[in-house]
Amino acid sequence: MPHLEPHRLPAVADRFYPGDPRALHRELERCLVAAVAPAPARMILAPHAGYVYSGALAGRTWSQVHVPERVIVLCPNHTGRGVRRSIWPGGAWDTPDGPVPIAADLTDALVRHAGLQPDTAAHLREHAIEVQLPFLRARNPRAEIAAVCLGGLDLVECQAVGLGVAAAIRELEQRAPDSAPQVLLAASSDMSHYTSADEAAALDRLALDRLLALDPAGLYETVQRHEISMCGILPATVALVAALELGATRAELVGYTHSGKVTGDTERVVAYAGAVVQ
């Protein structure tokens, strides 16, 4: 009997985003910005809430960058399942519009260089990669991914994983040298959770200042010191370490918003940021 590679089925379609392909296309047309000229980038930070709340900002962020045929999508582990350094082992991730294949060569390199462990449990109910894939697929239907879910890492561990991620990318890019990055890092994160819009903006500015200064240690330590409820601090730190190791020199904030702009409730919001690192 032939071995079947795992297909990861959608877990939050019809909750975080439309599960009907035609409705999803309409939503992507609303969120993506056709007039923007995409540029090569090494990393993005993109939010992962329901599209009604953060889809427009996620779409603007994905619209800013050229999406190559290899993307590492890194997310936090909201569910607590699986291993701490989890990578989906193979096959594809299904979306309402079709599958997004796993990049076998990139996944293998990440296992070897970054100490990631093949694992499906961390991913099965996790939404933070899934909501990125319709944007990724719309920007490049040929793109393949490595899907990484991180939990429970300290700063030293984040730095080690980030350097390993950079080594894996460098190995692949040396096979096909080009002036533009051949692998994009996409860190999936929301910002402050369930606080007032004013408090969220003040706290998130502290974190985003370190991100924009290309300071991954400062980002991690600021979030810990000020108890900022940025759920994707681990993927953001790891991706920023890797981006710097690969020569990134500048970062730009695409935008910042919060759920209260949709709900009208500014006393208890979830906040969202989009950023590009080049």
C-alpha positions in Angstrom: 0.0 0.0 0.0 1.5 3.4 -1.0 2.5 5.9 1.7 0.2 8.9 1.7 1.6 12.2 2.6 -0.6 14.0 5.2 -3.1 16.7 4.0 -3.9 19.2 6.7 -7.6 20.0 6.5 -8.9 23.5 7.2 -9.8 24.0 10.8 -11.3 27.5 10.9 -12.8 28.0 7.4 -16.3 29.6 7.7 -15.2 31.0 11.1 -12.1 33.1 10.5 -12.6 33.4 6.7 -15.1 32.2 4.1 -15.1 28.5 3.4 -16.8 28.9 0.0 -14.3 29.6 -2.8 -16.3 32.3 -4.5 -16.9 34.1 -1.2 -13.2 33.7 -0.3 -12.2 35.3 -3.6 -14.4 38.3 -3.0 -12.9 38.7 0.5 -9.4 38.5 -0.9 -10.2 41.1 -3.5 -11.4 43.3 -0.7 -8.3 42.8 1.3 -5.4 42.7 -1.2 -4.2 45.9 -2.7 -3.8 45.6 -6.5 -2.2 49.0 -7.0 0.8 48.3 -4.8 4.0 47.3 -6.6 5.4 44.3 -4.7 9.1 44.4 -3.7 11.5 41.6 -2.7 11.5 41.1 1.1 13.1 38.8 3.6 10.3 38.7 6.2 6.8 39.9 6.9 4.8 40.1 10.2 1.1 39.6 9.5 -1.9 39.3 11.8 -4.0 36.2 12.0 -7.5 37.1 13.3 -10.7 36.7 11.5 -10.7 38.6 8.2 -13.4 40.9 9.3 -11.0 42.2 12.0 -7.5 42.0 10.5 -7.9 40.8 6.9 -7.5 44.2 5.4 -4.2 44.7 7.2 -3.0 41.2 6.4 -3.9 41.8 2.8 -2.0 45.1 2.6 1.0 43.4 4.1 1.0 40.5 1.7 0.5 42.9 -1.2 3.7 44.8 -0.3 6.0 41.9 -1.1 7.0 39.6 -3.9 6.0 36.1 -2.8 8.6 33.6 -4.0 8.0 29.9 -4.6 9.3 29.0 -1.1 7.7 30.5 2.1 8.4 29.6 5.7 5.2 30.4 7.7 5.9 30.6 11.4 3.2 30.8 14.0 2.7 30.5 17.8 1.2 27.4 19.4 -2.2 28.6 20.7 -3.5 25.1 21.5 -0.6 23.7 23.6 -0.6 20.4 21.5 2.4 18.8 19.9 6.1 19.5 20.3 7.7 22.9 21.0 9.5 23.2 17.7 7.0 21.6 15.3 7.2 21.5 11.5 4.5 19.9 9.4 6.2 16.9 7.8 5.0 16.8 4.2 2.0 16.6 1.8 0.0 19.8 1.6 -2.3 22.2 3.5 -5.8 22.3 2.0 -7.6 25.6 1.5 -11.1 26.3 0.1 -9.4 27.3 -3.1 -7.0 24.3 -3.4 -4.0 22.8 -1.7 -0.7 24.6 -0.8 2.1 22.0 -1.1 4.7 21.5 1.6 8.2 22.3 0.2 10.0 19.0 1.0 13.5 20.3 0.4 13.0 23.3 2.6 11.3 21.3 5.3 14.1 18.8 5.3 16.7 21.6 5.6 14.8 23.1 8.5 14.8 19.8 10.4 18.5 19.4 9.9 19.6 22.9 10.6 17.1 24.4 13.0 16.2 21.4 15.3 12.6 21.4 14.2 10.7 18.1 14.7 8.2 16.7 12.2 4.9 16.8 14.0 1.2 17.2 13.1 -0.4 17.6 16.5 0.6 21.2 17.0 -1.0 22.2 13.7 -4.3 20.4 13.5 -6.4 23.0 15.4 -4.0 25.9 15.1 -5.4 28.8 13.1 -2.4 31.2 12.8 -0.8 29.6 9.7 -4.1 28.6 8.1 -5.5 32.2 7.8 -2.3 33.3 6.0 -2.5 30.7 3.2 -5.3 32.2 1.1 -3.3 35.5 0.9 -0.1 33.6 0.1 -1.9 31.5 -2.6 -3.5 34.5 -4.1 -0.1 36.3 -4.4 1.6 33.2 -5.8 -0.4 30.1 -6.7 2.8 28.1 -7.2 4.2 28.8 -3.8 5.2 26.0 -1.5 5.5 26.3 2.3 7.3 25.0 5.4 4.8 25.2 8.3 6.4 25.9 11.7 4.6 26.1 15.0 6.6 27.3 18.1 5.9 27.3 21.8 7.7 27.6 25.1 11.0 28.9 23.8 13.3 31.3 25.7 15.4 33.9 24.0 18.5 31.7 23.7 16.4 29.0 22.1 14.7 31.5 19.7 18.1 32.7 18.6 19.4 29.2 18.0 16.3 28.3 16.0 16.6 31.6 14.0 20.2 30.9 13.1 19.3 27.4 12.0 16.5 28.8 9.9 18.9 31.1 8.2 21.3 28.2 7.6 18.5 26.2 6.0 17.5 29.1 3.7 21.1 29.8 2.8 21.6 26.2 1.8 18.6 26.3 -0.6 19.4 29.8 -2.0 23.0 28.8 -2.8 21.6 26.2 -5.2 19.8 29.0 -7.2 21.6 32.3 -6.6 19.6 35.4 -7.4 19.6 39.0 -6.3 16.2 38.7 -4.7 15.5 36.4 -1.7 14.3 33.0 -2.8 12.6 32.2 0.5 10.2 34.5 2.4 9.8 34.3 6.2 6.2 35.0 7.2 5.7 35.4 11.0 2.1 35.2 12.0 1.1 37.2 15.1 -1.5 39.5 16.7 -0.4 42.2 19.1 -2.0 43.1 22.5 -5.1 41.1 23.6 -8.1 42.1 25.6 -7.0 45.5 26.9 -8.1 49.0 26.0 -7.2 50.4 22.6 -5.1 53.1 24.3 -3.1 50.7 26.5 -2.7 48.3 23.6 -1.2 51.1 21.4 1.2 52.2 24.1 2.4 48.7 24.8 2.6 47.6 21.2 4.6 50.6 20.2 7.3 49.5 22.6 7.4 46.1 20.9 7.1 47.4 17.3 9.9 49.9 17.9 12.3 47.0 18.6 11.0 45.1 15.6 11.5 48.1 13.3 15.0 48.6 14.9 15.9 45.1 13.8 16.5 44.1 17.4 15.1 40.6 18.0 16.6 40.3 21.5 15.1 43.7 22.4 11.8 42.6 20.9 11.6 39.4 23.0 12.8 41.1 26.2 10.4 44.1 25.8 7.4 41.8 25.4 8.5 39.8 28.5 9.3 42.8 30.6 6.1 44.7 29.9 4.0 41.6 29.8 2.7 42.4 26.3 0.3 39.8 25.1 1.8 39.5 21.6 0.9 35.9 20.9 3.5 35.5 18.1 6.5 36.8 19.9 8.4 33.5 19.3 7.8 33.3 15.5 8.5 37.1 15.2 11.8 36.8 17.2 12.9 33.7 15.3 12.1 35.1 11.9 13.9 38.4 12.7 17.0 36.6 13.9 17.0 34.7 10.6 16.3 37.8 8.5 19.3 39.6 10.1 21.6 36.7 9.6 20.6 36.7 5.9 21.4 40.4 5.5 18.2 42.3 6.3 18.9 46.0 6.8 15.6 47.8 7.1 12.0 47.3 8.4 8.8 49.2 7.7 5.5 49.3 9.5 2.7 48.6 7.0 -0.1 49.5 9.5 -1.6 49.0 13.0 -5.2 48.6 14.0 -7.5 46.9 16.5 -10.7 45.0 16.7 -12.6 48.0 18.3 -12.6 49.7 14.9 -15.0 46.9 13.8 -16.9 46.2 17.0 -17.0 49.7 18.4 -15.7 48.4 21.7 -12.4 50.2 22.5 -12.2 49.0 26.1 -11.4 45.4 25.3 -9.6 45.0 22.0 -7.2 42.7 20.1 -4.6 44.7 18.2 -2.9 43.9 14.9 0.3 45.0 13.1 1.8 44.4 9.7 5.4 44.9 8.9 7.9 44.2 6.1 11.7 43.5 6.7 14.0 43.8 3.7 
